[in-house]
């Protein structure tokens, strides 16, 4: 089995703990991962201005790269990359006028008309591998780890490109159950983490992120699982400052779901780059016997 894969910028730098764990997990599950060549930044945020077509060139170029590679599906992982690529793809499929304008602007590229399907990693796992097969491959179950999925803003919105209906978390729940974790519910799994507005406030004073962490703690959640580097930064890397400023009650380690999958499959923890997480993240996994002490 082979897939075409778009990593995105942050996954090659500050979020390589998301990327490397994801690729290693797929390879362990028998999937050959082919990163598309000459990919560029997707733009990170879909433009909300209807006539801002230049903003679509970045994501569409990546879809062109996938088409050149002969891909029918392009798997991506970062929530914001998925959202941006999928929405640009929708424009190229459904809006003839905008499609023609964008194709003419990219006159050195082959024409593109939405031939490649954009698929999130979680969807790919469910559809092409299945939770039962993953469960069979688990070597280190995440036993007694109380994890809540955190989808944030961009995995379910807008509805026409969401990986599942708004308010449903069955994809990540299914994966977490398959790797042996105890799935927890809390009522902020789809709330905004504060996004880029965190840049306008001092470290530790992200009120949106603090509210989410406090709600998770009140629900008995021990850890959050996400697929968005910005969410992981706002909810994970900011926690020590939040505690120091009295904005959260306790630490709730935040993981990329791919890190938990890689550990469950028995892969070397070096694939997970836990040095990029908050230090308490590795400590919790050690206490649960899910991560061997260094």
RAKACOR-V954479 format. One record per residue. N is the residue number from 0. RES is the residue in one letter. PSI is psi in radians with two decimals (NA if undefined). NEAR is the number of other ideal C-beta (glycine too) atoms within 8 Angstrom. D_FIRST is the distance of its C-alpha to the first C-alpha in whole Angstrom. Layout:
# RAKACOR-V954479
N;RES;PSI;NEAR;D_FIRST  N;RES;PSI;NEAR;D_FIRST
This chain:
# RAKACOR-V954479
0;X;2.39;6;0  1;X;2.50;7;4  2;X;2.68;13;7  3;X;2.40;13;11  4;X;2.34;12;13  5;X;2.02;15;17  6;X;-0.79;11;19  7;X;2.83;14;22  8;X;-0.91;7;25  9;X;-0.50;9;26  10;X;-0.22;13;23  11;X;-0.05;8;24  12;X;-1.69;7;27  13;X;-0.26;7;29  14;X;0.59;13;26  15;X;-0.28;11;24  16;X;-0.42;13;24  17;X;-0.80;16;21  18;X;-0.93;12;19  19;X;-0.69;11;19  20;X;-0.64;17;18  21;X;-0.85;14;16  22;X;-0.78;10;13  23;X;-0.65;11;14  24;X;-0.77;13;14  25;X;-0.73;10;10  26;X;-0.66;10;10  27;X;-0.46;11;12  28;X;0.14;11;10  29;X;0.35;5;7  30;X;2.24;11;5  31;X;2.11;7;6  32;X;2.12;10;9  33;X;1.79;9;11  34;X;2.29;9;14  35;X;2.57;14;16  36;X;2.63;6;19  37;X;0.63;5;23  38;X;2.74;10;22  39;X;3.03;7;25  40;X;2.42;7;27  41;X;-0.18;14;26  42;X;-0.27;11;30  43;X;-0.78;8;29  44;X;2.24;7;31  45;X;2.29;9;31  46;X;2.37;8;35  47;X;0.02;3;37  48;X;2.10;6;39  49;X;-0.56;3;38  50;X;0.23;4;39  51;X;1.19;8;38  52;X;-0.45;10;35  53;X;-0.47;6;35  54;X;-0.35;10;34  55;X;-0.19;14;31  56;X;-0.75;11;30  57;X;-1.00;11;28  58;X;-0.66;14;25  59;X;-0.64;14;25  60;X;-0.67;11;25  61;X;-0.64;15;22  62;X;-0.62;17;21  63;X;-0.75;12;22  64;X;-0.73;12;20  65;X;-0.71;13;17  66;X;-0.74;12;18  67;X;-0.55;7;19  68;X;-0.08;10;16  69;X;0.30;5;15  70;X;2.45;10;13  71;X;-0.45;6;13  72;X;2.50;11;13  73;X;2.03;16;14  74;X;2.33;12;13  75;X;2.98;15;16  76;X;-0.84;15;18  77;X;2.30;15;22  78;X;-0.74;14;24  79;X;-0.65;14;26  80;X;-0.78;13;23  81;X;-0.85;15;22  82;X;-0.79;13;25  83;X;-0.79;14;26  84;X;-0.76;16;23  85;X;-0.67;10;23  86;X;-0.65;12;27  87;X;-0.68;14;27  88;X;-0.64;15;24  89;X;-0.72;11;26  90;X;-0.80;12;29  91;X;-0.47;15;28  92;X;-0.72;9;27  93;X;-0.27;6;30  94;X;1.74;8;33  95;X;-0.71;5;34  96;X;-0.85;6;37  97;X;-0.68;11;35  98;X;-0.81;14;32  99;X;-0.73;8;34  100;X;-0.81;9;36  101;X;-0.75;15;33  102;X;-0.69;10;32  103;X;-0.60;7;35  104;X;-0.71;9;35  105;X;1.11;11;32  106;X;-0.24;5;34  107;X;-0.03;3;32  108;X;2.79;9;28  109;X;2.67;6;27  110;X;2.57;5;28  111;X;2.36;14;25  112;X;0.58;7;26  113;X;0.47;11;23  114;X;-0.37;6;20  115;X;2.30;12;17  116;X;2.27;7;17  117;X;2.17;13;17  118;X;2.31;11;16  119;X;2.61;13;17  120;X;-0.76;12;15  121;X;-0.73;12;16  122;X;-0.74;10;16  123;X;-0.79;13;12  124;X;-0.80;13;12  125;X;-0.81;12;14  126;X;-0.63;8;13  127;X;-0.39;9;9  128;X;-0.90;10;10  129;X;2.56;9;14  130;X;-0.58;11;17  131;X;-0.74;7;17  132;X;-0.70;9;14  133;X;-0.75;15;15  134;X;-0.69;9;19  135;X;-0.48;6;18  136;X;-0.10;9;17  137;X;2.24;13;20  138;X;-0.48;6;22  139;X;1.49;9;24  140;X;2.52;7;25  141;X;0.93;15;27  142;X;2.34;9;30  143;X;0.12;6;33  144;X;1.99;15;31  145;X;1.75;11;32  146;X;2.42;17;30  147;X;2.37;15;30  148;X;2.43;14;28  149;X;1.90;13;29  150;X;-0.53;11;28  151;X;-2.72;13;30  152;X;-0.61;9;31  153;X;-0.08;10;28  154;X;-0.40;15;25  155;X;-0.09;13;27  156;X;2.44;9;30  157;X;2.89;6;30  158;X;-0.59;8;29  159;X;-0.27;5;28  160;X;0.02;9;25  161;X;2.57;11;25  162;X;-0.33;9;22  163;X;2.92;9;24  164;X;2.58;7;28  165;X;2.29;8;31  166;X;-0.11;5;32  167;X;2.43;7;29  168;X;0.54;9;26  169;X;-0.52;7;24  170;X;-0.94;12;21  171;X;-0.60;12;22  172;X;-0.77;10;24  173;X;-0.73;10;22  174;X;-0.81;15;20  175;X;-0.67;15;23  176;X;-0.68;10;24  177;X;-0.57;11;21  178;X;0.15;14;22  179;X;0.09;10;25  180;X;2.77;12;27  181;X;2.00;7;30  182;X;2.25;10;29  183;X;2.61;11;33  184;X;2.51;7;34  185;X;2.73;11;36  186;X;0.53;6;37  187;X;0.37;10;36  188;X;-0.34;11;32  189;X;0.27;9;32  190;X;2.66;9;35  191;X;2.40;7;36  192;X;-0.09;15;36  193;X;-0.26;10;38  194;X;-2.47;9;36  195;X;-0.07;6;37  196;X;-0.29;9;41  197;X;-0.40;12;40  198;X;-0.34;5;41  199;X;-0.04;4;45  200;X;2.70;8;46  201;X;2.70;4;46  202;X;2.31;5;44  203;X;-0.07;12;44  204;X;0.47;9;46  205;X;1.71;14;43  206;X;-0.60;9;44  207;X;-0.80;12;41  208;X;-0.74;14;39  209;X;-0.69;11;42  210;X;-0.70;10;42  211;X;-0.79;13;38  212;X;-0.74;13;39  213;X;-0.67;10;42  214;X;-0.68;11;41  215;X;-0.76;13;38  216;X;-0.72;12;40  217;X;-0.47;7;43  218;X;0.02;11;40  219;X;0.27;7;39  220;X;2.36;13;36  221;X;-0.43;10;35  222;X;2.67;14;32  223;X;2.53;15;30  224;X;2.28;14;27  225;X;3.04;16;26  226;X;0.29;13;23  227;X;2.09;13;26  228;X;-0.61;12;27  229;X;-0.72;10;31  230;X;-0.73;13;31  231;X;-0.63;15;30  232;X;-0.85;11;33  233;X;-0.65;15;35  234;X;-0.46;16;35  235;X;-1.10;13;34  236;X;-0.26;8;36  237;X;-0.07;14;39  238;X;-0.67;15;40  239;X;-0.73;9;42  240;X;-0.60;10;44  241;X;-0.71;14;44  242;X;-0.80;12;45  243;X;-0.55;7;48  244;X;0.07;8;49  245;X;0.40;4;49  246;X;-0.27;9;47  247;X;2.76;12;45  248;X;-0.74;4;46  249;X;2.87;6;43  250;X;2.41;9;40  251;X;1.73;14;36  252;X;2.44;13;34  253;X;2.17;16;31  254;X;2.72;13;27  255;X;2.41;14;24  256;X;-0.47;14;22  257;X;-0.53;13;19  258;X;-0.76;14;22  259;X;-0.66;16;23  260;X;-0.80;14;19  261;X;-0.77;16;19  262;X;-0.76;15;22  263;X;-0.57;14;21  264;X;-0.01;13;18  265;X;0.30;8;21  266;X;2.70;12;20  267;X;2.35;4;23  268;X;-0.25;10;25  269;X;-0.47;5;25  270;X;-0.34;10;21  271;X;-0.26;12;23  272;X;0.97;11;26  273;X;-0.21;12;29  274;X;-0.28;4;31  275;X;-0.17;8;30  276;X;2.97;16;31  277;X;2.42;11;35  278;X;-0.55;6;36  279;X;-0.34;9;36  280;X;-0.85;14;33  281;X;-0.64;10;32  282;X;-0.72;8;35  283;X;-0.76;12;34  284;X;-0.63;12;31  285;X;-0.72;11;33  286;X;-0.46;6;36  287;X;0.09;11;33  288;X;0.48;5;32  289;X;-0.22;11;29  290;X;2.10;10;29  291;X;2.42;5;31  292;X;2.47;4;34  293;X;NA;2;34
